[in-house]
């Protein structure tokens, strides 16, 4: 994959998960895989933990690609809203 194709893939993820439907899917992925502990003490052999960490890794990979594209576009993402709160509009009077 060329560098430009990799960058395009980042923007594709950002566009896909920035739509209303995409935000709902991303939120479902967060609830299902991102906000949970991967370790399962009922399966101490580690296979279930490894499987669950793999699922979580997919969610985190999507956030990473979206953040990379957003930095290039200077546009907030779902991950930004989760960590930083609501968007602040540049140039807006903060004293209003």
TAFEN-V426344 format. One record per backbone hydrogen bond with DSSP energy under -0.5 kcal/mol. CO is the residue of the C=O (numbers start at 0). NH is the residue of the N-H. E is the energy in kcal/mol with one decimal. If there is no record, write none. Layout:
co: <CO,CO>
nh: <NH,NH>
e: <E,E>
This chain:
co: <1,2,3,4,5,6,7,8,9,10,11,12,13,14,14,15,18,19,20,21,22,23,24,25,26,27,28,28,29,29,32,39,42,45,46,47,48,49,50,51,52,53,54,55,56,57,58,59,60,61,62,63,64,65,66,67,68,69,69,76,77,78,79,79,80,86,88,91,92>
nh: <5,6,7,8,9,10,11,12,13,14,15,16,17,17,18,18,22,23,24,25,26,27,28,29,30,31,32,33,33,34,35,42,45,49,50,51,52,53,54,55,56,57,58,59,60,61,62,63,64,65,66,67,68,69,70,71,72,73,74,80,81,82,83,84,84,88,91,93,95>
e: <-2.2,-2.4,-2.3,-2.0,-1.7,-2.1,-2.4,-2.2,-2.3,-2.8,-2.6,-2.6,-0.7,-0.6,-0.7,-0.6,-2.7,-1.7,-2.3,-2.9,-2.2,-2.1,-2.6,-2.3,-2.5,-2.6,-3.0,-1.3,-0.5,-2.3,-0.5,-2.1,-1.4,-2.6,-2.3,-2.8,-2.4,-1.8,-1.8,-2.3,-2.1,-1.4,-1.4,-2.5,-2.2,-2.0,-2.0,-2.2,-2.3,-2.4,-2.6,-2.4,-2.1,-2.6,-2.3,-1.4,-1.9,-1.9,-1.9,-2.1,-2.1,-1.9,-3.8,-0.5,-1.4,-0.5,-1.6,-0.6,-1.0>
